[in-house]
Amino acid sequence: RAADMYVEMKDICKQYGSFKASDHVSFGIEKGKLVALLGPSGSGKTTLLRMIAGLEAPDSGDIFINGQCVNDLPASKRGIGFVFQNYALFPHLSVFDNVAYSLTIQKKSKEEIIYKVQKILKAFHLEDHVYKKPSQLSGGQQQRVAIARAIISEPEVLLLDEPLAALDFKLREKLLIELIDLQDKLLTTFVYVTHDQFEALTVADHMAIMNPYGKIAQI
């Protein structure tokens, strides 16, 4: 039933030149679920994610979040967190300031920022790295900082674009388990892009399998 869908894509088309990144894509995501978009490189997974986030606009079709059409809503107003493949941390800022970034922009009080950042850094086993710069951290630690930064403002939807692709297998396995625990705790709606079947099968409540032509082959 459509009413239960928290994020909904309706007949989304997006083209770059002659390349169809999204070809009449429709699917819905229930609130609090983790959905994986699984498919080969160039199948339009990241484009879908960027359109949900508001970083790209569809050529046609509608995107709904919590029943509201967000086509004309800027990214900053959509209540969405985004974790990129390359972490996209601010290199000149400490771990603390990276994680606090969205709260600082929202002009939260200093006390609230310190309380929330300390709490989340403890949950992510980063409390010993508060004043380090990203370059002083391992890949796994950088990824934890990126996820902590994305969820500290309590987004309703968290988009993860190949978040573990740069990590080795053992570390990926460990962080996958942490992600599942996190999602159970937060009950945030997660959309997780990957080309790795193992990752998708490990984390997802539902999988949307993309073919190389910007279509969803099956859910």
Contacts in CASP RR format, 6 or more apart in sequence:
PFRMAT RR
TARGET T0000
AUTHOR 0000-0000-0000
METHOD contacts of the structure
MODEL  1
RAADMYVEMKDICKQYGSFKASDHVSFGIEKGKLVALLGPSGSGKTTLLR
MIAGLEAPDSGDIFINGQCVNDLPASKRGIGFVFQNYALFPHLSVFDNVA
YSLTIQKKSKEEIIYKVQKILKAFHLEDHVYKKPSQLSGGQQQRVAIARA
IISEPEVLLLDEPLAALDFKLREKLLIELIDLQDKLLTTFVYVTHDQFEA
LTVADHMAIMNPYGKIAQI
2 8 0 8 1.000
4 30 0 8 1.000
4 31 0 8 1.000
5 28 0 8 1.000
5 29 0 8 1.000
5 30 0 8 1.000
5 64 0 8 1.000
5 67 0 8 1.000
6 29 0 8 1.000
6 30 0 8 1.000
6 31 0 8 1.000
6 32 0 8 1.000
6 65 0 8 1.000
6 66 0 8 1.000
6 156 0 8 1.000
6 157 0 8 1.000
6 189 0 8 1.000
7 28 0 8 1.000
7 29 0 8 1.000
7 52 0 8 1.000
7 63 0 8 1.000
7 64 0 8 1.000
7 65 0 8 1.000
7 157 0 8 1.000
7 189 0 8 1.000
7 191 0 8 1.000
8 27 0 8 1.000
8 28 0 8 1.000
8 29 0 8 1.000
8 63 0 8 1.000
8 64 0 8 1.000
8 65 0 8 1.000
8 67 0 8 1.000
9 25 0 8 1.000
9 26 0 8 1.000
9 27 0 8 1.000
9 28 0 8 1.000
9 48 0 8 1.000
9 51 0 8 1.000
9 52 0 8 1.000
9 61 0 8 1.000
9 62 0 8 1.000
9 63 0 8 1.000
10 26 0 8 1.000
10 61 0 8 1.000
10 62 0 8 1.000
10 63 0 8 1.000
10 64 0 8 1.000
11 24 0 8 1.000
11 25 0 8 1.000
11 26 0 8 1.000
11 60 0 8 1.000
11 61 0 8 1.000
11 62 0 8 1.000
12 22 0 8 1.000
12 24 0 8 1.000
12 25 0 8 1.000
12 26 0 8 1.000
12 48 0 8 1.000
12 51 0 8 1.000
12 58 0 8 1.000
12 60 0 8 1.000
12 61 0 8 1.000
12 62 0 8 1.000
12 63 0 8 1.000
13 20 0 8 1.000
13 22 0 8 1.000
13 23 0 8 1.000
13 24 0 8 1.000
13 25 0 8 1.000
13 58 0 8 1.000
13 59 0 8 1.000
13 60 0 8 1.000
13 61 0 8 1.000
14 20 0 8 1.000
14 21 0 8 1.000
14 22 0 8 1.000
14 47 0 8 1.000
14 51 0 8 1.000
14 56 0 8 1.000
14 58 0 8 1.000
14 59 0 8 1.000
15 21 0 8 1.000
15 59 0 8 1.000
20 213 0 8 1.000
20 214 0 8 1.000
21 42 0 8 1.000
21 44 0 8 1.000
21 47 0 8 1.000
21 214 0 8 1.000
22 44 0 8 1.000
22 47 0 8 1.000
22 48 0 8 1.000
22 51 0 8 1.000
22 58 0 8 1.000
22 214 0 8 1.000
23 213 0 8 1.000
23 214 0 8 1.000
23 215 0 8 1.000
24 215 0 8 1.000
25 48 0 8 1.000
25 214 0 8 1.000
25 215 0 8 1.000
25 216 0 8 1.000
26 216 0 8 1.000
27 208 0 8 1.000
27 216 0 8 1.000
27 219 0 8 1.000
29 35 0 8 1.000
29 189 0 8 1.000
29 191 0 8 1.000
29 206 0 8 1.000
30 189 0 8 1.000
31 66 0 8 1.000
31 187 0 8 1.000
31 189 0 8 1.000
32 183 0 8 1.000
32 187 0 8 1.000
32 188 0 8 1.000
32 189 0 8 1.000
32 190 0 8 1.000
33 189 0 8 1.000
33 190 0 8 1.000
33 205 0 8 1.000
33 206 0 8 1.000
34 180 0 8 1.000
34 183 0 8 1.000
34 189 0 8 1.000
34 190 0 8 1.000
34 191 0 8 1.000
34 192 0 8 1.000
34 203 0 8 1.000
34 204 0 8 1.000
34 205 0 8 1.000
34 206 0 8 1.000
35 189 0 8 1.000
35 190 0 8 1.000
35 191 0 8 1.000
35 192 0 8 1.000
35 204 0 8 1.000
35 205 0 8 1.000
35 206 0 8 1.000
35 207 0 8 1.000
35 208 0 8 1.000
36 192 0 8 1.000
36 193 0 8 1.000
36 194 0 8 1.000
36 199 0 8 1.000
36 200 0 8 1.000
36 203 0 8 1.000
36 204 0 8 1.000
36 206 0 8 1.000
36 207 0 8 1.000
36 208 0 8 1.000
37 45 0 8 1.000
37 48 0 8 1.000
37 49 0 8 1.000
37 191 0 8 1.000
37 192 0 8 1.000
37 193 0 8 1.000
37 194 0 8 1.000
37 207 0 8 1.000
37 208 0 8 1.000
37 210 0 8 1.000
38 45 0 8 1.000
38 194 0 8 1.000
38 195 0 8 1.000
38 196 0 8 1.000
38 197 0 8 1.000
38 200 0 8 1.000
38 207 0 8 1.000
38 208 0 8 1.000
38 209 0 8 1.000
38 210 0 8 1.000
39 45 0 8 1.000
39 194 0 8 1.000
39 195 0 8 1.000
39 209 0 8 1.000
39 210 0 8 1.000
39 211 0 8 1.000
40 195 0 8 1.000
40 210 0 8 1.000
40 212 0 8 1.000
41 195 0 8 1.000
42 212 0 8 1.000
42 214 0 8 1.000
43 210 0 8 1.000
43 211 0 8 1.000
43 212 0 8 1.000
43 213 0 8 1.000
43 214 0 8 1.000
44 210 0 8 1.000
44 214 0 8 1.000
45 161 0 8 1.000
45 193 0 8 1.000
45 195 0 8 1.000
45 210 0 8 1.000
46 161 0 8 1.000
46 162 0 8 1.000
46 193 0 8 1.000
47 56 0 8 1.000
48 193 0 8 1.000
49 82 0 8 1.000
49 159 0 8 1.000
49 161 0 8 1.000
49 191 0 8 1.000
49 193 0 8 1.000
50 56 0 8 1.000
51 57 0 8 1.000
51 58 0 8 1.000
51 63 0 8 1.000
52 63 0 8 1.000
52 65 0 8 1.000
52 80 0 8 1.000
52 157 0 8 1.000
52 159 0 8 1.000
52 191 0 8 1.000
53 75 0 8 1.000
53 78 0 8 1.000
53 80 0 8 1.000
53 81 0 8 1.000
53 82 0 8 1.000
53 159 0 8 1.000
54 70 0 8 1.000
54 73 0 8 1.000
54 74 0 8 1.000
54 75 0 8 1.000
54 78 0 8 1.000
54 80 0 8 1.000
55 75 0 8 1.000
55 82 0 8 1.000
57 71 0 8 1.000
58 71 0 8 1.000
61 71 0 8 1.000
62 69 0 8 1.000
62 71 0 8 1.000
63 69 0 8 1.000
63 70 0 8 1.000
63 71 0 8 1.000
64 70 0 8 1.000
65 78 0 8 1.000
65 79 0 8 1.000
65 80 0 8 1.000
65 156 0 8 1.000
65 157 0 8 1.000
66 156 0 8 1.000
70 78 0 8 1.000
78 157 0 8 1.000
79 153 0 8 1.000
79 155 0 8 1.000
79 156 0 8 1.000
79 157 0 8 1.000
80 155 0 8 1.000
80 156 0 8 1.000
80 157 0 8 1.000
80 158 0 8 1.000
80 159 0 8 1.000
81 150 0 8 1.000
81 151 0 8 1.000
81 153 0 8 1.000
81 155 0 8 1.000
81 157 0 8 1.000
81 158 0 8 1.000
81 159 0 8 1.000
82 150 0 8 1.000
82 158 0 8 1.000
82 159 0 8 1.000
82 161 0 8 1.000
83 143 0 8 1.000
83 146 0 8 1.000
83 147 0 8 1.000
83 150 0 8 1.000
83 158 0 8 1.000
83 159 0 8 1.000
83 160 0 8 1.000
83 161 0 8 1.000
83 163 0 8 1.000
84 146 0 8 1.000
84 161 0 8 1.000
84 163 0 8 1.000
85 161 0 8 1.000
85 162 0 8 1.000
85 163 0 8 1.000
85 165 0 8 1.000
85 166 0 8 1.000
86 166 0 8 1.000
87 134 0 8 1.000
87 139 0 8 1.000
87 142 0 8 1.000
87 143 0 8 1.000
87 145 0 8 1.000
87 146 0 8 1.000
88 146 0 8 1.000
89 98 0 8 1.000
89 134 0 8 1.000
89 142 0 8 1.000
89 145 0 8 1.000
89 146 0 8 1.000
89 149 0 8 1.000
90 97 0 8 1.000
90 98 0 8 1.000
90 101 0 8 1.000
90 134 0 8 1.000
91 133 0 8 1.000
91 134 0 8 1.000
91 135 0 8 1.000
92 133 0 8 1.000
93 101 0 8 1.000
93 133 0 8 1.000
93 134 0 8 1.000
94 130 0 8 1.000
94 131 0 8 1.000
94 132 0 8 1.000
94 133 0 8 1.000
95 121 0 8 1.000
95 126 0 8 1.000
95 129 0 8 1.000
95 130 0 8 1.000
95 131 0 8 1.000
95 132 0 8 1.000
95 133 0 8 1.000
95 134 0 8 1.000
95 137 0 8 1.000
95 145 0 8 1.000
96 117 0 8 1.000
96 121 0 8 1.000
96 130 0 8 1.000
96 131 0 8 1.000
97 104 0 8 1.000
98 134 0 8 1.000
98 145 0 8 1.000
98 149 0 8 1.000
99 117 0 8 1.000
99 120 0 8 1.000
99 121 0 8 1.000
99 145 0 8 1.000
99 148 0 8 1.000
99 149 0 8 1.000
99 152 0 8 1.000
100 113 0 8 1.000
100 116 0 8 1.000
100 117 0 8 1.000
100 152 0 8 1.000
101 149 0 8 1.000
102 149 0 8 1.000
102 152 0 8 1.000
102 153 0 8 1.000
103 112 0 8 1.000
103 113 0 8 1.000
103 116 0 8 1.000
103 117 0 8 1.000
103 152 0 8 1.000
103 153 0 8 1.000
104 113 0 8 1.000
106 153 0 8 1.000
108 116 0 8 1.000
116 152 0 8 1.000
117 152 0 8 1.000
118 127 0 8 1.000
120 148 0 8 1.000
120 151 0 8 1.000
120 152 0 8 1.000
121 127 0 8 1.000
121 129 0 8 1.000
121 130 0 8 1.000
121 148 0 8 1.000
123 148 0 8 1.000
124 144 0 8 1.000
124 145 0 8 1.000
124 147 0 8 1.000
124 148 0 8 1.000
125 144 0 8 1.000
126 141 0 8 1.000
126 144 0 8 1.000
126 145 0 8 1.000
126 148 0 8 1.000
129 136 0 8 1.000
129 137 0 8 1.000
129 141 0 8 1.000
134 142 0 8 1.000
134 145 0 8 1.000
137 145 0 8 1.000
139 166 0 8 1.000
139 167 0 8 1.000
139 171 0 8 1.000
140 167 0 8 1.000
140 171 0 8 1.000
140 175 0 8 1.000
143 163 0 8 1.000
143 164 0 8 1.000
143 166 0 8 1.000
143 167 0 8 1.000
143 175 0 8 1.000
144 175 0 8 1.000
144 178 0 8 1.000
146 163 0 8 1.000
147 160 0 8 1.000
147 163 0 8 1.000
147 179 0 8 1.000
147 182 0 8 1.000
150 158 0 8 1.000
151 158 0 8 1.000
151 182 0 8 1.000
151 186 0 8 1.000
151 188 0 8 1.000
154 186 0 8 1.000
154 188 0 8 1.000
155 188 0 8 1.000
156 188 0 8 1.000
156 189 0 8 1.000
157 188 0 8 1.000
157 189 0 8 1.000
157 190 0 8 1.000
157 191 0 8 1.000
158 188 0 8 1.000
158 189 0 8 1.000
158 190 0 8 1.000
158 191 0 8 1.000
159 190 0 8 1.000
159 191 0 8 1.000
159 193 0 8 1.000
160 179 0 8 1.000
160 190 0 8 1.000
160 191 0 8 1.000
160 192 0 8 1.000
160 193 0 8 1.000
161 193 0 8 1.000
162 193 0 8 1.000
162 194 0 8 1.000
162 195 0 8 1.000
163 179 0 8 1.000
163 192 0 8 1.000
164 171 0 8 1.000
164 172 0 8 1.000
164 175 0 8 1.000
164 176 0 8 1.000
164 199 0 8 1.000
165 194 0 8 1.000
165 196 0 8 1.000
167 175 0 8 1.000
172 199 0 8 1.000
176 199 0 8 1.000
176 202 0 8 1.000
176 203 0 8 1.000
179 190 0 8 1.000
179 203 0 8 1.000
180 202 0 8 1.000
180 203 0 8 1.000
183 190 0 8 1.000
183 203 0 8 1.000
190 203 0 8 1.000
192 199 0 8 1.000
192 200 0 8 1.000
192 203 0 8 1.000
192 204 0 8 1.000
194 200 0 8 1.000
200 207 0 8 1.000
201 207 0 8 1.000
206 219 0 8 1.000
207 219 0 8 1.000
208 216 0 8 1.000
208 218 0 8 1.000
208 219 0 8 1.000
209 216 0 8 1.000
209 217 0 8 1.000
209 218 0 8 1.000
209 219 0 8 1.000
210 216 0 8 1.000
210 217 0 8 1.000
211 217 0 8 1.000
END
